[in-house]
């Protein structure tokens, strides 16, 4: 189960950590959007690791339409599909 813990506040701003089964995400965070599980704009997985990318947001509707959940399941889930 995911959990959000506030580490510090100043006025309306807050800093925290969002803990998931896949690891911790420090907030605030820039969240990449991966339409159909792909980051657009010519940035590679290597580049994302170099800049310490913490999270990618994938649109489940797009993945449902193409390639479909059957394909993703057969490939071992969304993380392996990436």
Number of C-alpha atoms within 10 A of each C-alpha: 5 10 10 14 12 11 11 9 10 7 5 5 8 12 14 16 16 15 15 12 8 8 11 15 17 17 16 12 13 11 12 16 15 15 16 20 18 17 18 12 6 7 10 12 12 9 11 14 10 9 8 9 15 16 17 15 14 17 13 14 11 14 17 14 10 12 11 14 15 10 15 18 12 9 13 10 13 14 9 9 13 13
